[in-house]
Amino acid sequence: VDTAPPRCQLVSPAPGTTITWDDDHDPRNGVQFALTARSPDRDVSGEPVSVAIVDNRGATVSTSTSTMGMDGTVSDEMTVIPLTTPARYSAALTMHDHAGNACVAVGSYSVLQ
């Protein structure tokens, strides 16, 4: 029986990064950026991955659900709407392996727009 959680990490932007770009170049609808995670474990492909972005007040401001790719990588577009800048956010990513064991990766980001 597999009881070992998979390994996972946020890889892009790297935790601690100051986000100074907006993927859609329109600050009127918030700041969009792609968040990418990876796992070296083979038994995560095709499994669900969820991400929650939380602001400095503890409020969840953006969520997504995706499916882990066959290569152990997943990426999704996230949107935050900073009330002031710089704004600080935390991202919490949860992924599972085929046995249902969970891995959580957390990173903090600043947004300067």
Backbone torsions as a table, in degrees:
resi	resn	phi	psi	omega
1	VAL	NA	130.0	180.0
2	ASP	-83.8	115.1	177.4
3	THR	-120.2	3.3	-178.4
4	ALA	-86.0	128.6	177.3
5	PRO	-70.3	151.8	175.7
6	PRO	-70.9	162.3	173.4
7	ARG	-92.3	143.3	178.9
8	CYS	-152.0	155.4	176.8
9	GLN	-154.7	149.9	170.5
10	LEU	-80.7	128.6	-174.6
11	VAL	-116.8	-26.2	-178.7
12	SER	-153.0	126.4	-11.3
13	PRO	-64.7	150.8	179.4
14	ALA	-62.9	141.4	175.3
15	PRO	-51.0	139.2	-178.0
16	GLY	95.4	-9.7	-179.7
17	THR	-67.3	142.2	168.3
18	THR	-93.1	118.5	-178.6
19	ILE	-83.9	114.8	-177.3
20	THR	-116.5	11.5	-178.3
21	TRP	-124.3	163.8	176.6
22	ASP	-133.3	113.4	-172.3
23	ASP	-55.5	-34.6	-179.6
24	ASP	-98.2	3.8	174.9
25	HIS	57.5	28.4	179.0
26	ASP	-132.7	90.8	-176.2
27	PRO	-65.9	-11.7	179.4
28	ARG	-65.8	-24.8	-179.0
29	ASN	-109.3	24.8	178.9
30	GLY	94.5	-174.1	-179.5
31	VAL	-109.7	119.3	178.4
32	GLN	-102.2	138.2	175.4
33	PHE	-151.6	146.9	178.1
34	ALA	-84.7	132.6	176.7
35	LEU	-111.0	124.3	-176.3
36	THR	-119.1	137.8	177.3
37	ALA	-129.7	161.6	-177.6
38	ARG	-145.0	151.1	171.6
39	SER	-135.4	134.5	176.8
40	PRO	-80.5	-5.5	-176.7
41	ASP	-83.6	136.3	-175.6
42	ARG	-75.5	-20.7	-174.2
43	ASP	-91.7	27.3	175.7
44	VAL	-110.2	-12.6	-176.3
45	SER	-62.2	136.5	-179.9
46	GLY	80.2	-1.0	-178.8
47	GLU	-91.5	155.8	-179.0
48	PRO	-70.5	147.0	176.8
49	VAL	-132.1	132.4	177.1
50	SER	-123.8	148.3	178.7
51	VAL	-131.9	137.5	172.3
52	ALA	-126.6	131.8	174.0
53	ILE	-104.8	128.0	-176.3
54	VAL	-120.2	135.6	178.9
55	ASP	-84.7	179.9	-175.1
56	ASN	-69.6	-9.6	175.2
57	ARG	-89.8	-7.9	-178.2
58	GLY	93.2	6.8	180.0
59	ALA	-88.0	134.0	174.9
60	THR	-73.6	122.8	-174.5
61	VAL	-114.2	-11.7	179.1
62	SER	-159.9	138.9	177.4
63	THR	-137.8	158.2	173.4
64	SER	-153.2	156.6	172.9
65	THR	-133.0	130.3	-178.3
66	SER	-136.7	-178.2	176.8
67	THR	-120.1	133.1	179.5
68	MET	-63.6	133.8	180.0
69	GLY	-74.0	164.6	179.3
70	MET	-62.4	-23.8	-179.1
71	ASP	-90.1	6.1	179.6
72	GLY	79.7	16.7	-179.9
73	THR	-121.6	143.8	175.3
74	VAL	-139.2	143.8	179.6
75	SER	-142.8	141.6	176.8
76	ASP	-147.3	150.4	179.0
77	GLU	-82.7	127.5	179.2
78	MET	-113.5	152.4	177.9
79	THR	-128.9	132.1	172.1
80	VAL	-127.9	149.9	178.7
81	ILE	-122.7	91.6	-177.7
82	PRO	-65.6	133.2	175.1
83	LEU	-75.6	-35.3	174.6
84	THR	-142.8	163.0	174.9
85	THR	-127.5	145.8	1.4
86	PRO	-72.6	147.4	177.0
87	ALA	-115.4	146.2	-177.3
88	ARG	-113.2	134.4	179.9
89	TYR	-134.6	154.6	171.7
90	SER	-118.5	140.0	175.9
91	ALA	-112.0	132.4	175.9
92	ALA	-122.2	116.8	-179.9
93	LEU	-107.0	133.9	176.5
94	THR	-123.5	127.9	174.9
95	MET	-131.5	159.7	-178.6
96	HIS	-127.1	153.9	171.3
97	ASP	-94.1	180.0	-176.4
98	HIS	-61.7	-26.0	179.7
99	ALA	-85.1	-4.4	179.6
100	GLY	92.6	2.8	177.0
101	ASN	-71.1	138.0	-174.9
102	ALA	-104.4	148.8	171.9
103	CYS	-126.2	139.7	176.8
104	VAL	-124.4	130.5	174.8
105	ALA	-120.1	133.5	-177.5
106	VAL	-125.1	139.2	176.9
107	GLY	-145.5	151.6	177.7
108	SER	-109.3	145.6	-178.0
109	TYR	-139.8	148.2	170.1
110	SER	-107.7	145.0	176.6
111	VAL	-118.4	124.4	-179.2
112	LEU	-125.9	101.8	-178.4
113	GLN	-128.7	NA	NA
